Amino acid sequence: MQYAELVKTVKSYVENDFPATLGTSGLSSAEQINTFIQQAEQRIYNAAQILALRKNVTGTTTISNAYLSLPSDWLAPYSLAVVDPTTGAYTYLDNKDVNYIREAYPIPTSTEKPMHYANFDADTILLGPTPDAAYSVQMHYFYYPESIVTANTTWLGDNFDTVLLYGTLLEAYVFMKGEEDVITAYKTQYDAAIFQLKQLAEGKDRMDTYRVEQPRVPVS
């Protein structure tokens, strides 16, 4: 399902063209529907860890700097590896809490090869211990893909348009302050679709993991 088809289908289901709102800060029809779509996408991407929406990036640590910057589209970590500059061997780091790293490595100026990492804030990862060399690092992570609003076609629209449609309908009908029974019906359809997506993403597409236990949905 492409963007134009999604918009047309949503308008048809709720029987509303979403005319422009009044006032100097009024929203156009397209702005309203785009918001519904993007809200639905955010809901979906935070509900299921989709294998097809995983990236990998490389970088380099800085000696005596315990922090690494995260990519701008970062959503959640999957794995982080440090590459030995001499042997080229990969060492996968354990994902811990910031408190753990501060307790295990209380002196930030003490440097060694990193063994752990933690999400320090929305933009930064904390390494422990502080790197003693310029190590190459490789991160696999889940990311926010470009919205179908601007991309026209996306993995979700091409492969799981049901969850995208009902997620958007749910957002649109709540905005309309629609009847409770219809909202419940859309929510039921959305929940069924997101369950099917999780079965694929966190069931069929996922087996065991080496370092951190990942959520896995039983496949029926």
N, C-alpha and C positions, 0 to 999 in steps of 0.2 A: 504494500500500500504506500503510495507516494503522498506527499504533503497535500496536494490539491484534492486528491480523492478522500483523504482523511477529513479535511475541512468540510467537504461536501457531505460526507456521511454523517458527521457530527451534527451539522445543521438539519439534515433530514431526520435524524433520530429524535432530536429534541424539538423539532418544528420551530426553529428560531434562527433568524439570520443575524442576530446580535447587532442591531443597529447602533450607530455611534452614540455614545453617552453625551449628555448635555454638559455645558460649562466650559470654562477656559482650559481645564485640564482633562477634558473628556477623552475617552478612548474610542478609537475606530473599531469597526467590526473585526478586522484582521488582528489588531492588538489584543482584543479580548480573547479570541480563539487561540492565538499564539501563546498567551499566558496559560490557558487551560492545558495545551499540549505540553509545554515545558514543565509545568507542575506535575503532570502525569509522568513524564520521562524521569524527573528527579525522584519521584516516588518509586518507580520501577527499578531504577539503577541502584537505589539504596536497599531494595528488598531482595534482589537476587544478584549473586556474583557470577556474571556471565563470562564464560571462558573466552568467547569471541571478542569480548571487550576488555582485553588485558594487553598491556604494553610492556615493552622492556626498553630501558635506557641505560646508558653507561656514563660514568663520570670518574672523577679522581678526588681522593681525599687530600686535604692539606695538612702538612705536618703541624702538630700542636693545635689543630682546630677540630673540635669534637662534633662540629655541625655539618650537615649536608642539606642543601636546598632541595625541596621537592618540586617536581614538574607542576606547571600551572593547572593541568587537567587532572591532577592526582585525586583519587577518590579513597582508595584503601590499599595497604601494602599486601603483597603476596610473598615476595622473598627478596633478600638482599645478600649479595655475595661480595667478598673481598678477594681480589686476585693478587697472588704473591708476585711482586715485581721481578723476582729472580727465576722461580720455577714455573710461573704461570698457573699454579694450582688454585682452584676455587675453594674458598671456605665460606659456607653459608652461615650467616649470623642468626642468633636466636632473637626473636622479637620479644622485648620485655617492656615493662613500664619505666617511665622516667625515674620514679623513686627507686626502683631496683638498681638502675645504673648509678645513680647518685650514691646509693649505699655500698654497692660493690666496688665502685671506683671513686672514692670520696675526694681524691686530689686530682682535679682536672689537668694539672700540669704534668702528671705522671703519664708517660706515653708507652704504648705497646701496640701490637696488632689488634685491631678491634675484634671483639667476639660477640657483642650484643648491639642491638639498636632499639630505639624507642621513638614513637611519634612525639616530638617535643611540642610542636604547635601545628597550625594548619599549613605552614610553609616550610617546616624544618624537621629533620631527623637528627636525633642525638645518638652518637656512637659511644660505645664503652668497650675498652678504655679509649682514651684520646689517641688518634693515630700517631705512630712514630715514623711514618714514611708516607710518600705520595702513592697510595694504593689505587689501582683501578677498581672500580666497583660496578656491579651490574644489578639493577633493580627491576623486578617484575612487579607490576601494580595494576590495579583496576582503575579505570579512568572514566570521566564524563565525556562521551563522544559528542560530536557536533549534533545539535538538535536537528530534527527533521524539518523544523521551521526554516532553517537556512540551508540545510544540505539537500533538501527535497527527498532524498532517499537515505535510509539508514538500515543497519542490521536489524533493528527491532521492527521497522516497518516492513522489511522484506521477509523476515522469518517468524515474527510473532506479532502480527498486526492486531490480533484479538486483544492482547493485554494493553496495547497502546490505545486502541479504540475505546475500550471500556474504562480505562484510566482517564482518558480525556472526557468522555461522557460524564463520568462521575464528578470531575471538577466543574464541568459546564453546568450540570444540573444543580449542584450545590450553590453555584453562583446565582442561578435563576431562582433559588429558594423554592425548588420544585416539591412535588408531593413526596411524602416520606416513603410510601410504598414503592415508588419508582426509583428513588435513591437507593433503597434497599435492594431492589432488583439489579440495578447497575453494579452495586457493591458485590453482590453475589456472583455476578458474571466476571467481574474483575478478579475477585478472590480465586475463582476457579481457573482463570487464565494465568494468574501469577503462580499458582500452584504447579500448573503444567510447565511454566518457564523454569521454576526452581527444580522440578524433576529433571529437566534437561541440563540446566547449568550446574546444579549442585548434586546431581545424581548420576545421569548417564555420562556426563562430561568430566566427572571427578572420581578418582579412586583415592588412594592413600597419599599423604604428603609427608615430606621428609622432616621438616622442622616443626611447623606449627599446625595443630589440628584445625582443619578447615570445616566449616559447616557442610554437612552432606545429607541430602534428603533421600530416604529410601525410594527406590524405583518400583512402581507397581505395574 
